[in-house]
């Protein structure tokens, strides 16, 4: 009887506390400005993620429940933002959306020289068109695709990390990706970066599966899937080739197996990648009525060699004059490639390196993301267009520590690989390293770095787990397998 009475009193106390807390929160939100509401909403998201991880681990829930959590909560987080904050798009993002709507309504009619010069600006809107024909041309079509991509990312991150870190850490890491402000904000725009990042991570996970295969035919099938996903990523962004090179370097330099098996895997990967590249070129020809340029880096290299390393009006005026007189996309790209090499030749080797290093600040994209978040339609149910400072603070507090820490983890992983440890995470580190080097010389826009936040979050989570769980005596032992 006393136990029952005690439980009743505890429940009553909890109920009174809950009512008081609810009323305090309600009164606070009624009188709070939008900046306060943003912070409070984000804290609620974090609290729900922490509770979900505790619940799943405490009560030893099965894989199905954990996958459900990784699908349900990220969708909720993103929808809270995208349904209540209607973002207005900057020029490039708006161009994607307008092109998709035009393709949906008019098909692939007139020749499109500009989009043939930059194939991703044709193939990504064409991809959106497939869904707009079914669901209409509303703003939520590309946003919903981004939301689905993010949930897939969270699940894949969990499946990858649970083998290295265990369920609790992997589940928290998967939810952390969904909670990254870059991901929440940018998934509410019409961008190709999030789907591109999802495909690259899918390709990576398929490669990991190939390493676990118990027979050569299974390994080859997974390698082919990995190459196919990497090839499909070319529809969205042209940097899949960097991941392909990183994967092949890892395969030949870090994997311990017979050279014949390595060569077979590399040949299959290259063949499938070339096949998908050819199919992508056919799609560009169908959409734009022009052949894809033989090299698509000329303009980006030219702008990358400009004083700012980014788009500028002077170079844009030159581009307009060149494209108006050109007969093919290849001619445009070849012209700018020649001019780019001339720019770098004038800098000299040391000057080009210094120029590239100056562009490293573009990876600190918090200001760009804050601008994106605060560029809103005033009719938004939760309008916070005047809360740029709040967005900037929140984004920086999350992104900066993760970004800096992930760089140290990347260095640590590379040192351990040099010390003889075979770790599939090295593939992602090599991909990031290759991207850093490439974007030192090519044009770099802040939005180009968004997809990498996925990998920064994953690498920092894996690194933090390994560092906090290593034995003190073996912390610097680069050959130790964890």
N, C-alpha and C positions, 0 to 999 in steps of 0.2 A: 504493500500500500504506500509506504514511504517513497519507494522508487518511482511508482506511478505519479505521485504528487510532485516529486522532484522534477520529473520529465515535463509535467504539465506547466510547472512554474518556469522552467527553462524555455519551453516553447512560447509561453506568454511573454517572457522578457524579450525573447528574440523577435516576436511579433511587434511589440511596442517599439523596440529599437528600429526595426525595419520601417515602420510607419513614420517615425520621427525622421529617419535618414531620408526616406523618400520625399517627405514634405520639404526638408531643407534643400535637397537637390532641386526639387521643382521650383521652389521660390527663388533659388539662386539662378537657375536657368532663365526664368521669366525676366529677371532684371539684368541678366548678364549681357555683355556685348558679344558679337559674333566670334571675336578672338578667344574669349573664355569658353564659348560653346565648342569651338574647334578642339581646344586642349582637353576639355572634359570628355568629349566624344572619343578622342584618341585614347585617353586613359581607360575608358570603358572597354574599348577594343582590346587593349593590352590585358586588362583584368580578365576578360572572357577567355582569352587565349591561355593565360596562366591557369585559370580554373579548369579549362578543358584538358590541359596536359595533366594536371593533378588528378582529375577524375579518371582519366583513361589509365593512368599508371597505378593509382591507389587501388582501383577495383579491377585491375588486370583485364581490361577490355581487349577483345580480340582485334584482329587486323581490320575486319569490316567496320567496326565502330571508329577506329582511328582514321581510316580512309574517309569515312563519312564526315568526321570532324574537319579533316583537311579539305574537303569539298565545300561543306556547309559554311564554316566560319569565314574563309576567304571571300566567298561569294557575298556574304552579308556585309563584310567590311567594305568591299568595293561598291556594292549597290547603295549603301548608306551615303557614300560620297557622290557617285555618278547620278543618282536619282534626285539628289537634293542640291547639287552644285553643278549647274550647266556651264561647262567651260566653252569659251570662244577660242577658236584655233588660230595659231599664228599662220603665216603665209604657206609654209610647206605642208603643214597638217591640213589646212583648209583646202589646199590643192588636191591632196589625196581624196578628200571627201567629195569635192565638186567633180573630180574626174570619175569617181565611182558612180555618182548619180548620173552623169552624162552618158557613161557606158550603159547603164541600166536602161535609160530612156531612149537612147539613139543607137546603141550598138557600136561596133567598130567601123565607123564610116570613113571619115576623111583621114588622110595621112597625118601623122603626128611626129614631126621631126624632133621636137624638144624631148618628148617622152622616149623616143628611140635612142637619143643620146644618153639618157639616164634610164635604163630599162626598168628599174624598180618602181619608177613613177608611173609605169604603164601596167606592170604585172600585179602590183599590190592593189590598185583600184579595180583591176579586172577580177582579182580574187574576191574583193568585197562585192562586186557586181553579182556574183553567183548567189550570195545570200540576200542581197537587196531585191533580186527578182522574186524571191520567196517571201521575204518579210517586209518589203517596202524600203523606201529610201530615208528612213528616219535616222537621227543621230545615234540611236542606241544600237544599231546593227554592228558597226565596228567596235563599239564599246563592249557589247555582249561577247564578241569574239575575243577581245582582250581579257575579259573576266574569265572566260572558259580557259584561256591559255594560262592565266595565273593559277587557277585551281589545279591544272595539270602539273604546273611547275612545283607547286607545294607537295603534291603527291609524289612526284618523281624525286624531289629532294629528300623526302622522308624515306622512300625505298632505297635510295643510295646510301644515306647516312646511317640507317638503322643497323647496317652490317658493321659499321665502324664505331658507332657511338652508343648503340642501344636505343630502345624505343622512346624513352622520355626525352632525351636530347634531340633525337631525330624529329620527333613530333613538334617540339618547340621550335626547332630550326625551320621546319616547313612552314609553320605559322608565322615565323619572323619574316620570311620572304614576303608574305601577304601583308604584313604590317609595315613594311618599309614605305615611308611616305612617297618616295619616287614611284613605286609600283602602284599605290593607291591612286595617286594623282594622275599619272600618265596613262593608266588603264582607262581613264575617262576621256581620252582623246582619240583622234583617228590617226594612229601611228603604226608603223610597221615594226618598230623595235622590239616590242614585247613578244609578238608572235615569232619573230626571228630568234630571240633569245630562247624561247621555248623549244624551237626546232633544234637549235644547237645543243641545248641540254639533252634533248631526246636522242640526238645522235651520239652524244657522249655516253649516255646510259646504255644505249645499244652496244656501244663498243665495250663497256664494262661487262655486259652480259656475254659478249663473245669471248672475253678472257676467262669466263667461268664455265664455258661450254666444255663438255666432256668428250667431244669428238670433233674431228676436223669439219665434217659437213655442217654441224650445228654452228661452229665458229664462223664458217664462211657465210652462212645465212645471216647471222647477226651483223657481220661486217658489211654485208650488202645493204641491210636495213639502215645501218649507221650512215653509210655513204649516201643512200637515197634521201634520208632526212636532211643531211648536210646539203645535198643538191637542191632539195625543195626550198631550203632557206634562201636560196638565190632569188626567189620570187620577191622577197621582202627586203633584203639587204645584201650587198655584194661581198661581205666579209666572211662568208662561209669558207672561202679558200684558206683563210688564216687558220681556222680550226682544223681543216684537212691537213695542212702542213704540220701543225702542232701534233696531231694524232700520229702522222707518219714518223715524225722525229721520235716520238715516244716509243713507237713500235720498234724502230730499228736500234735506238740507243738505250732504252731502259728495260725492254721486255727480254726475259731469259727463255728463249726457246730456239728450236732449230732454224737456221737461216732459210731453209726451203719453205717452212710454214710462214715465216715473216714475209717472204717474197710473194707467196700465194695470197696472203691477206692483203698486202699492199696493192697487188695487181687487181684483185677484185674491187677493192675500195676505189682505186683510180678509174677503173672501167665504168663502174656504176656512176661515179661522179661526173665523168665525161658524158655519159648518156643523158643524165638529167640536165647537164649544161646545154646539150644540143636541143633537148625538148624545151628548155626555157627560151632558147634563141628562136625556135619555131613559134612559140607563143608571142614573143615580142614582134615578130614579123606579122603575125595574124592581127595583132592589136594596132600596131602603128603603121603598117604597110612598108616599113623599112627593115633592112637587115640589122641585127644587133651590131654595135661597133666592135671591131676586132680587139680593141683594148678600151676598157671603160674607165681608166684611171687618169686620162690626160687632163681633164678640167680640174679634177680634185687635186692633182699634183700641182697644177698651175696656181690655183688659189692657195694651196698649202704653202707655196713658196712666196706668197705675198707678205708684206710686212706684218699683218695681223694673223696670217694663217687661216683666216676665215673669209666668208663671203664679204665682198665689199663692192660698192657701187661702180668704182672704176673698172674692175675686172668684169662686172656684170655688163657694162656698156660694151666692152670688147667682145664678150660672149655673144651679145645680140648681133653685133656687126658680122661676126664670123658665121654664126648659124644661118643668118639671112642669105649669105653668099655661098654656103656649102651645098654640096650635092648629096652627101650621105653622112650618117652619124659617125662613121669611121673617120671621115675627113675632119670633122670637128675635133674629135678626140686626139687624132694624130697631130693636128696643129697645136693644140694646147700642150701636148706631151713635149713637143720640140721646144716650145717657149718655156715650159717648166724646167727642162734640163738646162736651158740657157740661164734662167734665174738662179738655179742652184750652182751652176758653174761659176757665175760671178761672185757668189758668196764664198766659194772655196769650201774645203772639207770641214774645217773648224767652224767656219761661219754657219754652214748648214746644220751642224750639230748643235751649236748654240741656239740657232733659230728653232730647231725642233724641241729643245729642252724648254724654251720659253712657252711653248704651247701646252706644257704639262698642266698649267693652271686651268685649262678647259675641262679637266676631269673633275674639278671641284664645281659641280653644276647646281649647287643649292640655289643660287640666285636665279638661274634660269627656271628651275622648277617652281620657285616661289612666284615668279612672274606668270608662269603657266597656270598655277593654281588660282591666282588672284585676277586673271583675265576672264571674267565671268559675265554671263547674261544677267542683267539686273533683275530679271523675272524669276531667277532661281529661288526655289522654296527656302533655301538656306544660303542667302546671298552673303558672301564675305569678301567681296572684291576690294574692300578697303583694309583687309587684314594681311597684307603682304608681309609685314614685319613678323606677325605671328607664325605664318607659314614658314618664313625663312628660319626663324628660331627653331621651330619644331623639326624641320627637315635637317638642319645643320646638326642638331643634337643627336640625331639618329645616324645620319649618313657619314659625317666626318669621322667619328671613332671607328665605324665599320670599315670605311675606306682605308684609313691609315693602318689599322690592325691587319687587314687583309694583305696589304703590301708586305708587312713583316712575315706573315704566314707564307706568302708566296716565296720569299727568300729562303725561309726555313725548309720548305718543301723541296726547292731546287738543291739546297745543300744536302739534304737527305738522299735525294736521287743521285747526286754525284757521289755520295757515300755508299751507294750500292743498294738502296731500298727501292723496290718496285712498288709504286703507289699510283693508282689510276688518277688521283687528284693532280698529278704532275701534268696530265694532258690539259686540264683547265688552266693551270699556271702558265704553261707554254703558250696557250691561246691568248691569255691576257698579256703576256710579255710581247708576243708577236704583234698584238693590236696596239700596244703602247708604242712600239718602234714604228709601225706602219703609219700611225696617225701623227707621228712626229713630222712626217714629210707630206702626207696628204692633208687636204682640207679637214679641219676638225670643227664640228658644230657641237654645241652642248648636248643636243638631243642624241647624238651618236653614242654617247656614253651611258645612256639609260639602260640598255639591255645588259650592260656589264654589272649593274647593281645586283642582279640575280646571282652572279658568280662571286662577287665580293661577299655577299651575305652567306653563301654556302661555304666558301673557303674560310671565312672568319669563324663560322660556327664549328667547322671541323677542326680548325687550328686551336680554337679555345678549348675544345674538349680534350684534344691530345695533350696540350700543355698543362691543363689543370689535372690530368689524370696520370701523368708520367711519374715514375719513381724519382725521387730527388737525386739519387745516385746515377740515374741514367738520362737525365734531362738533356745533356749535350751529346749523347751517343747517337750519332746520325745514322748508324747502321741498325739500330734497334727497330724491330717491327712492333707496332702497337696493336 
